[in-house]
């Protein structure tokens, strides 16, 4: 998706966070599983308060 659209959607979400992995397209779980797990852990830790 275009970056501008992703940024706009992120701004509209109450707890939205935008994180990108350049060069991975839709394959983040395969290209960087540890990085994705870390990002999800950070997000859950922030919104779980």
Secondary structure, DSSP 8 states (H G I E B T S, - for coil): --HHHHHHHHHHSTT------TT-TT-HHHH-HHHHHHHHHHHHHHHT-
